[in-house]
Amino acid sequence: MSRLELCQRLIEEAMKCLENNDRECVMRLIEELVQNQCHNGYAVGSEIVNRVRELVHELWLRNKDHGFRCGLLTLLRDLGLTKRWTRDALRTGGRKLDRWLIKCGINWEGKATRGNLVKEIEGLLRRLGWSEVKMCEELWRFVGVDVDEFRRHGIEPCAWLKGLESLYDLRRPYWLGLRASDLVIRYIRYNGEINGEIELALGTTNSVDAVFFPTLLKTVKTPSPKIWRKRMASPMVKYILKSIVLSFYVDLGPNEWPWPIELSADELKRVLDGFTDEELSMFLAGEIDGDGVVWYNDVAFVAITACKNCPKRAILDILKEVVAKRFGAIGKIKSYETADALVFHDYNAIKLLKRIVKYMHHPLRRLRAELILAYYEGRVDDEELESLYNMTKYKQGAPDVKRNHALEALVRAAPQTHTHGDA
């Protein structure tokens, strides 16, 4: 008998026990279902998992006495189910579940959570030679950047790691800047209802982002990954039919996200006007780490992009005014085929970069910013600039290791990579 057939048979037996109000029988069969991985979508698919959740939910609804519900929660915990799986099954919010756990005297954290387990494993691997700097160096090797050559010219390719620990505080304006660009915020729904909990998510197909995004989110909570294939429709990537997309997300409880979920142009203007110069620099760094571009083509350029005819487009007008007023950096809004961009050119770009570079954490944008500033300050010459900058370039419309290689980059930079020697 296949696992799928076994799960279907156990569910049918459990439903019969439920109809007969034999709750001990149902509890026993739930235990068998979990032991046979019938709750695991990777093992049996979402249809079976949903039927198991419905069984747990129906049992919960039919038996409202305190003692039985505490016994059911204890069973689910002892079977190793996550609190999120249980919330989904009971169709309740995290706070309501936590109140039940308190009433029942159940310590769900008695078992190592996935986040704590990841931290313990990382701690062990650090003793075997792994570190965030080694992860960074492996990423650069993977995409063709010579870290030793940059360091010989006084430029640290892993400077983007500095200050990351401060981003545990979501009140840092950097997060609002990232929210105004790449960071996706969704309300979590339970049985179609919103209870205030939200999900922060970042997704990519590109190599550098595949390492940057989970490292960034980890400052808040250990992120969970999602992986799927996406058909590529862009003429810039005709050489790829399907690309692997990595998405990383963390769940936040009600009131943990300190900024407005939806921010109108007027609200954003009021928020930015209330920022100190340092806070505005943090915001702009987050915005550029998300939707920005830093490049050199005879002179320095910094751009912030936005889709045409969408809410993000209004941000460009606000930023143009605010940055000119506060930092004296004059930008122009340029229109392209699929997007508009606020572009800072030459010394206006340098004025902006000097303000924000220490708050930038996107590895490639930070590295380019450090290199361009070194050139304008006379620390590298024309020939050195060309040699170093060429390592950071993307090939447009052609295969490039920096594009569409997210999964390979993540695997290469993972802790295990640095515990098995050069081989």
N, C-alpha and C positions, 0 to 999 in steps of 0.2 A: 504493500500500500504506500503510495506517495505521501509526502508531508501534506500536500494540499488536500488530498482525500481524507487523511487523518484529521486535519483541522476541521474540515466540513462535518465529519462524523461527530467529533467532540462538541462542536457548536450545536448540532441538532440534538444531541443527548442533553446538553445543558439547557436548551430551550424547553425540552419536555420536563425536566426537573423544575424549571422555573414555573411552568404552567401548573405543576402539582404542588407549588409552594414549598418545595424541598430545597431550602436554601443551602443546607450543608452539602447536598449533592452538587449544587451549582458551584459552590466554593471549591470543591474538590476538582471539578472539571475545569474551572478557571486556572487552577494550579497546573493541571495537565496541559492546557492550551499554551500557557507561558513556557513551560518546560520544553514543549515541542516547537517553540518559536512562532506560534500562530499569531502573536502580537507584533511580529517584526515584519514590516513592509518589504524589506529587502529579501526576506526569505519566502514570503507567501503572497505578496502583493497587497494593495490598499483595500481591495474588496473584503478579503478575509479579516484584515486588521479592523476595518470598520465594523464588521459583524461582532468581533470580540469586544470592541468598545461598547457597542449597543447592548451586548449581554451584561457587561459590568454596569452600565447606566441603568438598565431596567431593574437589575437586582438592587441597586442603590435606591431607586425610586419606590420600590415595593416594600422595602424594609427600613422604616424611619426611626426605629428605636436606637438609642445612643450606643448601646453595647454592641449591637450587630455591626453598625457602621464603623465603629472603631476597629472591630475585628477584621472587617473587609479592608480597611486602609492599612492595617498592620500586615495583612497577607500580601497586598500589592507591593508594599515597601520591601518585605522580606523576599519577594520573588525577583527583586532587582529592577522593577519598573521605575521609570523616571517620574518625577513630579509632573512634568509637562504631559507625558502620556496619560497620567491619571487625571489631570485637569481636563484634557480633551475628552476622556471617557466619561467623566462625571458631568461634563459640560458646565464647568464652574470656573471662576476666576482664581488667580493665584492667592489673593488675600482671603477669599472664602475658604479655600482648601487649607491655608495656613491656620485659620481660626479653628477648623475641625481638628487639625493635628495638635494644636495647643490643648483643646478640650479633651482629646483622647490621650494626651501625654506621649505622643509619638514623636520621636526624634528622627526625621527622615534623613538628616545629615549624618547619621551614625555610619552609613555607608559612604565611601568616598564618592563625591560627585565627580562628573566627568572633568569639570574644570580643575578641581583639586588633584585629580589623578594625572591630568596633563602636567600640572606644575610639579608633581612629584617625579614624573618621568623626566621632565626637563632638568630638574635638579640632579638626577642621576647622570644624565648625559653631559651636563656641565663638567662633572668630575671626570668624564671620559674625553673631554676636549672641546665640547660644543660651547658656543657663545653667540650672542646676537651679531658680534663683529665678524665671526667666522661665517655665519649665515649670510651677512652682507657681502663679504668677499667672494663667497661662492656664487651669489647672484651675479656679481659683476663679471666674474670669470665666464659664467654661462652666456652672458650677452655680449662678451667681447671687449670689456673695459679692463685695462691693465691698471690695477690698483697701485702697484709699485711705482709705475710711471707718474701717476697723479701725485703720489706722496713725495716723489723726488722733486716735484715743483711746488711743494708746500701746500697742496690741496688734499684734504682728507675725504676720500670717497664715501666713508661711512659716517660723516658728520650728521646725516639725517637722523641718526639714532639719538643724538644729544637732545635732551629735554623732553623726550617722548613720555617719560614717567609722569610729567606734570599733567598730561592729558587724561589721567584718571578722573580728573574733575571736569565733568561735562559742562560746567559753567564757563570754562575757557572759551573765549570768542572764536577760537580756531574751529570749534565744532559747529558754530552757527555758519561760518564761512563754508565749511564742507557741506553743511546742509543746503546752503544756497547753490551748491554745485552738484557733486556726485552722490552724496549720502542720501539714500532712500529711507524714508520713515513710514512705516505702515502700522496701523492699529491691528492688534491681534484679535481675531474673532473666535469665539467659542459658540458653536451651534448658531452661527450667524449674528451673534451679539457682541458688542464692543464693551469691554469693562475697564478701559483706560490703559491697559498694558500695550506697549509698542515694541516694534522690532526695528533695529538699525541694520541696514544691509548695504554692502558694497560688492559690485560684481565686475568681472573683467575677463578678457581673453588674452591679455598681454602679460609678458614675463615679469616685468618690474612690479606692476600692480599686484600680481599674484602673491608676492612676498610682502609688499608694503601694506596691503589692506588688512590681512589678519594680524600683522604686527601692530598696526594702529589700533584696531578694535580690541586687541588683547589688553590695552591699557585700561579698558573699562571692565570687560569680562572676557572669559575664554570664548572665542567665537566658534560657531558651528559652521561647517562647510556644506554647500550644495554643489553638485557637479552635473552638468547636462550638455548635450550637443545642440548647437545652434546652426541653422542653415545661414550661410553668408550671402547676403544680397548686394553688398556694396561693390561697385565697379573697382574699388581700390584693392579688393582681395579676391579677384576672379580666380586666382590660383588655388583657392581653398573652397571646397564645397560645404564642409561642415567644420565648425570650430568648437573646441571644448571650452565651455564657460564655467568659471569658478565664481561662486557667490559666497560671501561670508556674512554671518549675521549674529547679533546678540539681542537677547530679550531684556527689556527694561520694565520694571513695575510701574504702576501709576505714579505720576509726579516725579519720576527720576529724570526725565528729559526736561531741562530747565528753560528751553526756548520754545516759542510758539511753533506748533506743528505746521500750520500754514501761515506764511508771513507775507502780508501785502506790501506793495511798494512804499506806501506811506509809513507803515509800521517799521519797515526796514530802515527808512531814512531817519526816523526818530531814534531807533536803536543806535545807528551808526553815529549820529550827532552826539549821543550821550557817552560814547566811548572815549577813553583817553587815547593819546597817540599810540601807546603800547598795545592797547586792546584793539584798536583799528588795525594795527600791523598784524596781530594774531588772526583777526578775521580775514584780512586779505591773503595771508599765507594759506589759510584753509581753503579759500575760494580758488586760489591758483593751484594748490595741490590737487584740487578736484577738476575744475574746468579751465585751467590755465595752460599756457604754453610759454616756455622760455627758450629763445634761440638766438643764434648769431648769424648774420649774413651781411658782412662788411661793417655793420654796427649791431648793437644789442637791441633785442625786441622782447617785450613781455606782453602777452595778450590774455584776456579773459573772454571766453566764448559763450554764446547762448544761442539756443534754437530760435529761428524766426517765428514771430507771431505766437509766442508762448509766454507764460508768466515770468520766466527767467529773463526774458528780453528787457523788461523794465529795470532790472538790476543794473544793467550796463550804464544807463543814463545817470542813475544815482551814484554809482561808483566813480564815474567820470567827474562829476561835480565835487564829491567828497574828497577824493584823492588830490585833485587840483587845489582845493581850498586848504587842506590840512598839510599836505606834503610838498606842494608846489610841483607835482609831477603832472604834466599835461598829456592827456591821452586823446585819441581820436576814435570814433566809432566807424568801423568799416563793414561793408556788407559783402558777403560771399554767397555762393550758390545755395548752400543749405543752412548757413548760420551767419550771425553777426558777431563782431568781436570789438572789444575795447582794447586798442593797441597803444602801447607806450614805446617810444622809439628813441634810440641813442641815449642821450644824457637824461631824458625823462625816465627811461627804463632803468638806468643806473640809480637815479634818486629813489625809485620805488624798491628796487632790489636791496639797496643798502638798509632800508627801513625794515624789510620783512624777511631777509634771508635766514636769520637765526631762528625764525619760527617755522620755516618750511621743512617738511618731512618727506615729501615725495622724493625718492632716491635720485631719479634722473633729473628732475627740475632743480633740486637742491644742488646737485653736482654741476649742472650747467651754470646755475647762478654763481656758485663759488668760482668757477673757471672764468666766467665773463668779468666778474669783479676783479679777479686777479690780473686780468689783461688790462682793464681800464686803469688799474692802480700801478701798472708797470712791473708787476711781479712775474709775468710771463711775456715773451715777445711774440711777434706775428707767427713765426714758424712753430713755436711751441703751442700756441693757441690752435692752429690748424691741426696739428698732430693729435692733440688731446681731444679737441672738439669732434673730430671725425669718428672717434670711438663711440660717441654718444648718439650718432645720427641713426635715423630710421631709413630704410629703403621704402620708398613710396610705390605701391602697386606691385611689389615683388616680394618673394620670400625673404623674411628677416627674422632672426632669432628673437628679437625684441617684441615681435608681434605674434599673436596666436600660438604661443607656446607656454601658456599659463601653467598647465599641469606639470610639464617637464621642469619648469623653473622652480615650482614649489617643491617638487620631489628633490631636486638638486640642492636646494637650500635648507631642507628639513634637517632636524638635529641628527638623525641617524647617519646622514651623509658624512659627518665629521667624526665618526667613531669606528670606522673600519679601515683607516689608513688611506694611502694614496690610491689604492686600487678601487 
